[in-house]
């Protein structure tokens, strides 16, 4: 019998994740504020639900992939913020499994877990890495917070969307791991952009320099799979005007979460703070909806 899944949040990441579940035999009912996104799920074999609370009540698993903490809390905990007033936690049937794949504050993950536990529901925070290509190809990495037993229950479903599952620890640990990972990614992107622009300013071809660095000690994920310079790599946002992918404002949000975590734990993150400031400037310049690799434009050489 097919697993009944409600998938809430069909954006650049959520839609291909939901479609992978459909292709691998699950019954998926999707919800999103964008009707075209829901229609794409329907075209791929999923369903559009009319009554979210009723669909959640019938689901075996509820998966959320939403932009920020406030959206997760509104969706899962409801207007009261405690899981008892209109959210999916209150609507879910006994024994249901909740999996939040959004990138949010660890404290939000723990609040959701506490509310779920009060109703006897299993819950995981399971943010992802791998970008839209990973979501499409089913090769995402999941960083999971929650109990080991709940992870084993969720493993068959997560493996339909990803190739690597890591148990980071208790509730909120998956989000902490994601914050650290995305801070590193933001730093890498800024560094790659700066290095490529320096090479260009001194007469080097961006593609040649990128290939050199990708096979040298400057090697990193950005250079190998997500080059920010237009014309260097096919099938990345830089090759299509920085559309799609992972938005500047989403990276800025995650770097803000890193700052909050650093303050709370008295950790030092000078490069993370600098990356956040650079992405903030880039967003304020009007680039918030573009892919985060568009920060390459910030390092454009100015006329003397």
CORUR-V981500 format. One record per backbone hydrogen bond with DSSP energy under -0.5 kcal/mol. CO is the residue of the C=O (numbers start at 0). NH is the residue of the N-H. If there is no record, write none. Layout:
co=CO nh=NH
co=CO nh=NH
This chain:
co=2 nh=4
co=2 nh=26
co=3 nh=59
co=3 nh=60
co=4 nh=6
co=4 nh=28
co=5 nh=7
co=5 nh=62
co=6 nh=8
co=6 nh=30
co=7 nh=64
co=10 nh=14
co=12 nh=16
co=13 nh=17
co=14 nh=18
co=15 nh=19
co=16 nh=20
co=17 nh=21
co=18 nh=22
co=19 nh=23
co=20 nh=25
co=21 nh=24
co=25 nh=27
co=26 nh=4
co=26 nh=28
co=27 nh=29
co=27 nh=46
co=28 nh=6
co=29 nh=48
co=30 nh=8
co=32 nh=34
co=33 nh=36
co=33 nh=37
co=34 nh=38
co=35 nh=39
co=36 nh=40
co=37 nh=41
co=38 nh=42
co=39 nh=43
co=40 nh=45
co=41 nh=44
co=46 nh=29
co=46 nh=48
co=49 nh=51
co=50 nh=54
co=51 nh=55
co=52 nh=56
co=53 nh=57
co=54 nh=57
co=54 nh=58
co=55 nh=58
co=55 nh=92
co=59 nh=96
co=60 nh=5
co=61 nh=98
co=62 nh=7
co=63 nh=100
co=65 nh=102
co=67 nh=70
co=67 nh=71
co=68 nh=72
co=69 nh=73
co=70 nh=74
co=71 nh=75
co=71 nh=76
co=72 nh=76
co=72 nh=77
co=73 nh=77
co=74 nh=87
co=75 nh=88
co=76 nh=81
co=76 nh=82
co=76 nh=84
co=77 nh=80
co=84 nh=78
co=84 nh=79
co=86 nh=90
co=87 nh=91
co=92 nh=95
co=95 nh=121
co=96 nh=61
co=97 nh=123
co=98 nh=63
co=98 nh=100
co=99 nh=125
co=100 nh=127
co=101 nh=103
co=104 nh=107
co=104 nh=108
co=105 nh=109
co=106 nh=110
co=107 nh=111
co=108 nh=112
co=109 nh=113
co=110 nh=114
co=111 nh=115
co=112 nh=116
co=113 nh=117
co=114 nh=118
co=115 nh=118
co=115 nh=120
co=116 nh=119
co=121 nh=97
co=123 nh=99
co=123 nh=125
co=124 nh=144
co=126 nh=142
co=128 nh=140
co=129 nh=133
co=130 nh=134
co=131 nh=135
co=132 nh=136
co=133 nh=137
co=133 nh=138
co=133 nh=139
co=139 nh=162
co=139 nh=163
co=140 nh=128
co=141 nh=143
co=141 nh=165
co=142 nh=126
co=143 nh=167
co=143 nh=168
co=144 nh=124
co=146 nh=150
co=147 nh=151
co=148 nh=152
co=149 nh=153
co=150 nh=154
co=151 nh=155
co=153 nh=156
co=153 nh=157
co=154 nh=158
co=156 nh=159
co=157 nh=160
co=157 nh=161
co=160 nh=139
co=163 nh=141
co=165 nh=143
co=165 nh=167
co=168 nh=145
co=169 nh=172
co=171 nh=175
co=172 nh=176
co=173 nh=177
co=174 nh=178
co=175 nh=179
co=176 nh=180
co=177 nh=181
co=178 nh=182
co=179 nh=183
co=180 nh=184
co=181 nh=185
co=182 nh=186
co=183 nh=187
co=184 nh=188
co=185 nh=189
co=186 nh=190
co=187 nh=191
co=188 nh=192
co=189 nh=193
co=190 nh=194
co=191 nh=195
co=192 nh=196
co=193 nh=197
co=194 nh=198
co=195 nh=199
co=196 nh=200
co=197 nh=201
co=198 nh=201
co=198 nh=203
co=199 nh=202
co=204 nh=208
co=205 nh=209
co=206 nh=210
co=207 nh=211
co=208 nh=212
co=209 nh=213
co=210 nh=214
co=211 nh=214
co=212 nh=215
co=215 nh=218
co=219 nh=223
co=220 nh=224
co=220 nh=225
co=221 nh=225
co=227 nh=229
co=228 nh=231
co=228 nh=232
co=232 nh=235
co=235 nh=238
co=236 nh=239
co=236 nh=241
co=236 nh=242
co=237 nh=240
co=239 nh=242
co=241 nh=290
co=244 nh=246
co=245 nh=291
co=246 nh=250
co=247 nh=251
co=248 nh=252
co=249 nh=253
co=250 nh=254
co=251 nh=255
co=252 nh=256
co=253 nh=257
co=254 nh=258
co=255 nh=259
co=256 nh=260
co=257 nh=261
co=258 nh=262
co=259 nh=263
co=260 nh=264
co=261 nh=265
co=261 nh=266
co=262 nh=265
co=266 nh=268
co=268 nh=272
co=269 nh=273
co=270 nh=274
co=271 nh=275
co=272 nh=276
co=273 nh=277
co=274 nh=278
co=275 nh=279
co=276 nh=280
co=277 nh=281
co=278 nh=282
co=279 nh=283
co=280 nh=284
co=281 nh=286
co=282 nh=285
co=282 nh=287
co=286 nh=289
co=287 nh=248
co=289 nh=247
co=290 nh=293
co=291 nh=294
co=292 nh=295
co=293 nh=296
co=294 nh=297
co=294 nh=298
co=295 nh=298
co=296 nh=299
